[in-house]
Amino acid sequence: MFQTAFTLTLTQFARTLTLPERLQRSPVRNLTLEALRQRNTALDALFYDVKVITPEEAFYISGSLAAEGSIMIVPPSGGAKLTLCETLEEFVVRGGQEARALAAAGIGGSALGAAAFARNVANAIGAPVAVVVSGYGLADIITEAFGGHFFFGHLKGLRPIFEILDDLAGRPQFGVADENGGEIAARSSLNTRTVRALLADPRLSFRLLAGHSKGNLVISAALHDLCEEDEARAAQLAETVKIITVGTRIAMPPTFSDVVDVIGEWDWFGEMNSRPFIPADQRIPHAWHHTNTDLNGHLPVTSVLKQILATAATSEKPETAPALHVVAKPEASAAATTETVVPSPTEPPMRRPATIKKVKEAFSNGTLPDVPPMQADFSGETQPPKPH
């Protein structure tokens, strides 16, 4: 718990140092929101495993804690430092093409919480993860006043109106804020537009989408928008991507059938914001909504994702290595029997063992073994559609 407290304190101290610079632009807006942003960062320190973020990384992202739409590249622990990008093009230039997973966090919407959740996912797959910062602005204050903290899924229709008000108040433009997306872009929030742009970009190849809490709503909205804008790209993505939702069950487009919904056994908060008609695929015993491994009742994101991906890998189409048996030629004598090797029709084929190493290699190479192109998923088989 000490490391969590230290990371939070360092982040808030560094954030205070950058306040004069931020007040030079939209001073009223920033002064109004700063206390709430600090509060949300503290919430994320409780709900997310922020100790996996190094002090250097926490200091680095402190000035962009509420930069909605910005993108981070988060490698696994012990590797390179995370990278903060303000635009999609910067993300691609700075190595975003190596990311094999896209994450979206919820709760306070801070960059610290998003980075911590993405690091948990990166540790599970052994590869860099892209994550979009949800931020906290005027639109969030209004949504929260309407009860959005508890019923965010049911208020998504009002959210775009609040986003317009935030833009008028001088919100900094990150991500794909200047995207000319027409009517669909106009009714989407900034973080949703950024997630959709990442999924639509042919230069990027994500094999996993992982969300927690409100982040699942962002992923769902982005996928629905993508299906409306580019049906061919959505169909291509649906054939190769796996979606894992943590903490809330949100309806995904029917095209995306490879969805695993995970929720804690004690997670009443997640149940309140989940769609009741969607069954949970996994209920984690003695787990609540938070993922902070320093606290009791946490949902261990890294180990849960490893288990899900390893289980999916075991359903790969196996390479058959037929067992052998001996058939003697009838004309041969007992002293000099000539043996002919033929496949046995009765003995079962050998199955290659699936390991976490194979899952990590699949992410790092961008391909899965023995799966035809454009039909690859973590199971190697076409799964029946899941009711969403």
C-alpha positions as CSV (number, residue, x, y, z in Angstrom):
1,M,0.0,0.0,0.0
2,F,3.0,2.3,0.6
3,Q,3.9,2.2,-3.1
4,T,0.3,3.2,-4.1
5,A,0.3,6.1,-1.7
6,F,3.8,7.2,-2.9
7,T,2.7,7.1,-6.5
8,L,-0.5,9.1,-5.8
9,T,1.4,11.7,-3.7
10,L,4.1,12.2,-6.4
11,T,1.5,12.5,-9.1
12,Q,-0.5,15.1,-7.3
13,F,2.6,17.1,-6.3
14,A,3.8,17.1,-9.9
15,R,0.4,18.1,-11.1
16,T,0.4,21.1,-8.7
17,L,3.7,22.3,-10.3
18,T,2.1,22.5,-13.7
19,L,-1.0,24.4,-12.6
20,P,0.4,27.9,-13.4
21,E,1.1,26.8,-17.0
22,R,-2.4,25.4,-17.4
23,L,-4.0,28.5,-16.0
24,Q,-2.6,30.5,-18.9
25,R,-5.3,28.9,-21.0
26,S,-9.0,28.7,-19.9
27,P,-8.2,29.8,-16.3
28,V,-11.8,29.7,-15.1
29,R,-12.4,26.2,-16.5
30,N,-9.1,24.8,-15.0
31,L,-9.6,26.3,-11.6
32,T,-13.2,25.0,-11.5
33,L,-12.1,21.5,-12.4
34,E,-8.7,21.1,-10.7
35,A,-10.1,20.0,-7.3
36,L,-12.4,17.4,-9.0
37,R,-9.5,16.1,-11.1
38,Q,-7.4,15.6,-8.0
39,R,-10.3,13.8,-6.4
40,N,-10.6,11.5,-9.4
41,T,-6.9,10.8,-9.4
42,A,-7.3,9.7,-5.8
43,L,-10.2,7.5,-6.7
44,D,-8.2,5.9,-9.5
45,A,-5.4,5.2,-7.0
46,L,-7.9,3.2,-5.0
47,F,-9.6,1.4,-7.9
48,Y,-6.6,0.7,-10.1
49,D,-3.2,-1.0,-9.5
50,V,-1.2,2.2,-9.7
51,K,1.8,0.7,-8.0
52,V,2.7,-0.9,-11.4
53,I,3.4,2.7,-12.7
54,T,7.0,3.8,-11.9
55,P,7.6,7.2,-10.2
56,E,9.2,8.5,-13.4
57,E,6.1,7.6,-15.4
58,A,3.8,9.1,-12.8
59,F,5.7,12.3,-12.9
60,Y,5.7,12.2,-16.7
61,I,1.9,12.0,-17.1
62,S,1.0,14.2,-14.2
63,G,0.4,17.3,-16.4
64,S,-2.0,15.3,-18.6
65,L,-4.1,13.6,-16.0
66,A,-7.3,14.9,-17.5
67,A,-6.3,15.2,-21.2
68,E,-9.3,13.5,-22.7
69,G,-8.6,11.8,-26.0
70,S,-4.8,11.5,-25.6
71,I,-3.3,8.1,-26.2
72,M,-0.7,6.2,-24.2
73,I,1.5,3.4,-25.3
74,V,2.1,1.2,-22.2
75,P,4.6,-1.6,-22.4
76,P,4.8,-4.4,-19.8
77,S,6.5,-3.9,-16.4
78,G,10.3,-3.9,-16.5
79,G,10.5,-2.8,-20.1
80,A,10.5,0.6,-21.8
81,K,8.7,3.6,-20.2
82,L,5.2,4.5,-21.3
83,T,4.7,7.1,-24.1
84,L,2.1,9.8,-24.1
85,C,0.8,10.9,-27.5
86,E,-1.5,13.9,-28.2
87,T,-2.8,12.8,-31.7
88,L,-3.3,9.6,-33.7
89,E,-0.5,10.5,-36.0
90,E,1.9,10.9,-33.2
91,F,0.8,7.6,-31.8
92,V,1.7,5.8,-35.0
93,V,5.0,7.6,-35.4
94,R,6.1,6.8,-31.8
95,G,5.5,3.1,-32.2
96,G,1.8,2.6,-31.8
97,Q,1.8,-0.1,-34.6
98,E,3.5,-2.5,-32.1
99,A,0.5,-2.4,-29.8
100,R,-1.6,-5.6,-30.1
101,A,-4.2,-4.6,-27.6
102,L,-6.4,-1.5,-26.9
103,A,-7.6,-0.7,-23.4
104,A,-10.1,1.7,-22.0
105,A,-10.5,2.4,-18.2
106,G,-13.3,4.1,-16.3
107,I,-13.9,5.3,-12.7
108,G,-12.1,8.8,-12.4
109,G,-10.9,8.9,-16.0
110,S,-7.4,10.0,-15.1
111,A,-4.3,9.2,-17.1
112,L,-2.9,7.5,-14.0
113,G,-5.8,5.0,-13.7
114,A,-5.7,4.4,-17.5
115,A,-2.0,3.7,-17.5
116,A,-2.3,1.3,-14.5
117,F,-5.1,-0.7,-16.1
118,A,-3.2,-0.8,-19.4
119,R,-0.1,-2.0,-17.6
120,N,-2.1,-4.9,-16.1
121,V,-3.2,-5.9,-19.6
122,A,0.3,-5.5,-21.0
123,N,1.7,-7.8,-18.3
124,A,-0.9,-10.4,-19.2
125,I,-0.1,-10.5,-22.9
126,G,3.6,-9.5,-22.7
127,A,3.2,-6.8,-25.4
128,P,2.6,-3.0,-25.5
129,V,-1.0,-1.8,-25.0
130,A,-2.6,1.3,-26.3
131,V,-5.0,3.2,-23.9
132,V,-7.1,6.3,-24.4
133,V,-7.5,8.8,-21.5
134,S,-11.1,9.5,-20.6
135,G,-10.3,12.7,-18.8
136,Y,-12.6,14.8,-16.7
137,G,-14.2,18.0,-17.9
138,L,-17.4,20.1,-17.6
139,A,-19.3,17.4,-19.4
140,D,-18.4,15.0,-16.6
141,I,-19.6,17.4,-13.9
142,I,-23.0,17.6,-15.6
143,T,-23.2,13.9,-16.2
144,E,-22.3,13.3,-12.6
145,A,-24.9,15.7,-11.4
146,F,-27.5,13.7,-13.3
147,G,-26.4,10.5,-11.6
148,G,-24.0,9.4,-14.4
149,H,-21.6,8.0,-11.9
150,F,-24.1,5.3,-11.2
151,F,-26.1,5.2,-14.4
152,F,-23.6,6.2,-17.0
153,G,-24.8,3.5,-19.5
154,H,-28.3,4.9,-19.6
155,L,-27.3,8.6,-20.0
156,K,-25.0,8.1,-23.0
157,G,-27.6,9.9,-25.2
158,L,-27.2,13.2,-23.3
159,R,-23.4,13.0,-23.1
160,P,-22.6,14.5,-26.6
161,I,-24.6,17.7,-25.7
162,F,-22.5,18.2,-22.6
163,E,-19.3,17.6,-24.7
164,I,-20.3,20.5,-27.0
165,L,-20.6,22.8,-23.9
166,D,-17.1,21.6,-22.8
167,D,-15.6,22.5,-26.2
168,L,-17.2,26.0,-26.0
169,A,-15.6,26.4,-22.5
170,G,-12.1,26.0,-24.1
171,R,-11.3,22.3,-23.7
172,P,-7.9,21.4,-25.1
173,Q,-8.2,19.3,-28.3
174,F,-6.4,16.0,-28.2
175,G,-6.9,12.7,-29.9
176,V,-9.1,13.1,-33.0
177,A,-11.0,16.2,-31.9
178,D,-10.5,17.8,-35.4
179,E,-11.7,14.6,-37.2
180,N,-14.3,15.4,-39.9
181,G,-16.5,12.5,-39.0
182,G,-19.9,14.0,-39.9
183,E,-23.0,13.3,-37.9
184,I,-21.6,10.2,-36.1
185,A,-18.6,12.1,-34.8
186,A,-20.8,15.0,-33.7
187,R,-22.8,12.8,-31.4
188,S,-19.8,11.0,-29.9
189,S,-17.6,12.0,-27.0
190,L,-13.9,12.8,-27.6
191,N,-12.5,9.6,-26.1
192,T,-15.0,7.5,-28.1
193,R,-14.0,9.2,-31.3
194,T,-10.4,8.5,-30.6
195,V,-11.0,4.8,-29.9
196,R,-13.0,4.5,-33.1
197,A,-10.3,6.2,-35.1
198,L,-7.7,3.7,-33.7
199,L,-9.9,0.8,-34.6
200,A,-10.6,2.1,-38.1
201,D,-6.9,2.8,-38.9
202,P,-5.6,0.1,-41.3
203,R,-2.0,0.8,-40.1
204,L,-3.0,-0.7,-36.7
205,S,-3.8,-4.3,-35.8
206,F,-5.4,-5.0,-32.5
207,R,-6.1,-8.5,-31.4
208,L,-7.6,-7.7,-28.0
209,L,-9.9,-5.0,-26.7
210,A,-10.1,-4.8,-22.9
211,G,-12.2,-2.4,-20.9
212,H,-13.0,-1.8,-17.2
213,S,-16.1,-0.1,-15.8
214,K,-17.1,2.9,-18.0
215,G,-14.4,2.0,-20.4
216,N,-16.5,-0.8,-21.7
217,L,-19.2,1.7,-22.7
218,V,-16.5,3.7,-24.6
219,I,-15.5,0.5,-26.5
220,S,-19.1,-0.4,-27.3
221,A,-20.0,3.1,-28.6
222,A,-16.8,3.1,-30.7
223,L,-17.6,-0.3,-32.3
224,H,-21.2,0.7,-33.0
225,D,-20.1,3.9,-34.7
226,L,-17.5,1.9,-36.7
227,C,-20.2,-0.5,-37.9
228,E,-22.2,2.4,-39.1
229,E,-19.3,4.2,-40.8
230,D,-17.2,1.3,-42.2
231,E,-19.0,-2.0,-42.3
232,A,-16.2,-3.8,-44.1
233,R,-13.6,-2.7,-41.6
234,A,-15.8,-3.7,-38.7
235,A,-16.4,-7.1,-40.2
236,Q,-12.6,-7.6,-40.8
237,L,-11.9,-6.5,-37.2
238,A,-14.6,-8.8,-35.8
239,E,-12.9,-11.9,-37.3
240,T,-9.6,-11.3,-35.5
241,V,-10.3,-9.4,-32.3
242,K,-11.3,-10.7,-28.8
243,I,-13.1,-8.4,-26.4
244,I,-12.8,-8.8,-22.6
245,T,-15.0,-6.6,-20.4
246,V,-14.2,-6.2,-16.7
247,G,-16.6,-4.9,-14.2
248,T,-19.6,-4.1,-16.4
249,R,-21.5,-6.0,-19.2
250,I,-22.3,-3.7,-22.1
251,A,-23.8,-4.8,-25.4
252,M,-21.4,-5.0,-28.3
253,P,-22.4,-5.0,-32.0
254,P,-23.7,-8.5,-33.0
255,T,-20.8,-8.8,-35.5
256,F,-18.4,-9.1,-32.5
257,S,-19.2,-12.5,-31.1
258,D,-15.9,-13.3,-29.3
259,V,-16.7,-11.4,-26.1
260,V,-15.9,-12.5,-22.5
261,D,-17.7,-10.6,-19.7
262,V,-15.9,-10.7,-16.4
263,I,-17.4,-9.4,-13.1
264,G,-16.6,-9.8,-9.4
265,E,-18.9,-11.9,-7.2
266,W,-19.5,-8.9,-4.9
267,D,-19.6,-6.2,-7.6
268,W,-23.0,-4.6,-7.0
269,F,-21.7,-1.3,-8.6
270,G,-20.9,-3.1,-11.8
271,E,-24.2,-5.0,-11.8
272,M,-26.1,-1.6,-11.5
273,N,-24.4,-0.4,-14.7
274,S,-24.6,-3.8,-16.6
275,R,-27.2,-4.9,-19.1
276,P,-29.3,-7.5,-17.2
277,F,-29.9,-9.5,-20.4
278,I,-26.2,-10.2,-20.8
279,P,-25.0,-13.1,-18.7
280,A,-21.6,-13.0,-17.1
281,D,-19.1,-15.5,-18.5
282,Q,-16.9,-15.4,-15.4
283,R,-17.7,-14.3,-11.9
284,I,-14.5,-13.9,-9.9
285,P,-15.0,-15.2,-6.3
286,H,-14.7,-12.6,-3.4
287,A,-14.0,-9.8,-5.9
288,W,-15.6,-6.3,-6.0
289,H,-15.3,-3.5,-8.6
290,H,-11.7,-2.4,-8.0
291,T,-8.5,-3.9,-9.4
292,N,-6.0,-2.6,-6.8
293,T,-4.1,-5.7,-5.6
294,D,-3.1,-3.9,-2.5
295,L,-6.7,-4.0,-1.2
296,N,-8.9,-7.0,-0.3
297,G,-11.7,-7.9,-2.6
298,H,-9.8,-6.9,-5.8
299,L,-10.3,-8.3,-9.2
300,P,-6.8,-9.4,-10.4
301,V,-6.8,-8.2,-14.0
302,T,-3.5,-9.7,-15.1
303,S,-4.1,-13.2,-13.8
304,V,-7.7,-13.3,-15.0
305,L,-6.7,-12.2,-18.5
306,K,-3.9,-14.8,-18.6
307,Q,-6.3,-17.5,-17.6
308,I,-8.9,-16.4,-20.2
309,L,-6.3,-16.2,-23.0
310,A,-4.7,-19.5,-22.1
311,T,-8.1,-21.2,-22.1
312,A,-8.9,-19.7,-25.5
313,A,-5.5,-21.0,-26.8
314,T,-6.3,-24.6,-25.8
315,S,-9.2,-24.5,-28.2
316,E,-6.9,-23.8,-31.1
317,K,-7.3,-26.3,-34.0
318,P,-4.8,-28.9,-33.1
319,E,-2.1,-30.2,-35.4
320,T,-2.8,-33.9,-35.9
321,A,0.1,-36.3,-35.4
322,P,-1.5,-39.7,-36.1
323,A,-0.4,-42.6,-33.8
324,L,1.2,-45.4,-35.6
325,H,0.7,-49.2,-35.6
326,V,2.3,-52.0,-37.4
327,V,0.7,-54.1,-40.2
328,A,2.6,-57.1,-41.4
329,K,2.5,-58.0,-45.1
330,P,0.8,-61.3,-45.6
331,E,3.6,-62.8,-47.8
332,A,6.3,-62.1,-45.2
333,S,7.7,-64.9,-43.1
334,A,7.7,-64.8,-39.3
335,A,11.5,-64.6,-39.2
336,A,11.6,-61.6,-41.5
337,T,8.5,-59.5,-41.2
338,T,8.4,-56.4,-43.3
339,E,6.6,-53.6,-41.5
340,T,4.4,-51.0,-43.1
341,V,3.5,-47.9,-41.1
342,V,-0.1,-46.6,-41.5
343,P,-2.2,-44.1,-39.5
344,S,-4.3,-45.6,-36.8
345,P,-8.0,-44.9,-37.4
346,T,-8.9,-45.3,-33.7
347,E,-6.3,-43.6,-31.6
348,P,-7.0,-39.9,-30.9
349,P,-4.7,-37.2,-32.4
350,M,-2.1,-35.5,-30.2
351,R,-2.9,-32.0,-29.0
352,R,-0.2,-29.4,-28.6
353,P,-0.2,-27.9,-25.1
354,A,-1.2,-24.3,-25.0
355,T,0.9,-22.0,-22.8
356,I,1.0,-18.3,-21.7
357,K,4.2,-18.1,-23.8
358,K,2.3,-18.9,-26.9
359,V,-0.3,-16.2,-26.2
360,K,2.5,-13.7,-25.6
361,E,4.2,-14.8,-28.9
362,A,0.9,-14.4,-30.7
363,F,0.7,-10.8,-29.6
364,S,4.3,-9.9,-30.2
365,N,4.3,-11.4,-33.7
366,G,0.8,-10.2,-34.7
367,T,-0.1,-13.7,-35.9
368,L,-1.4,-16.9,-34.4
369,P,-0.1,-20.3,-35.5
370,D,-2.1,-22.6,-37.7
371,V,-5.0,-20.1,-38.1
372,P,-5.9,-18.9,-41.7
373,P,-5.5,-15.2,-42.4
374,M,-8.5,-13.0,-41.8
375,Q,-10.1,-15.7,-39.6
376,A,-7.7,-15.7,-36.7
377,D,-9.0,-15.3,-33.2
378,F,-7.7,-16.6,-29.9
379,S,-9.7,-19.9,-30.3
380,G,-9.0,-20.6,-34.0
381,E,-12.7,-21.5,-34.4
382,T,-15.8,-19.7,-35.3
383,Q,-17.8,-19.2,-32.1
384,P,-21.6,-18.9,-31.9
385,P,-22.8,-15.4,-31.5
386,K,-23.2,-14.2,-28.0
387,P,-26.4,-12.4,-27.1
388,H,-25.5,-8.7,-26.7
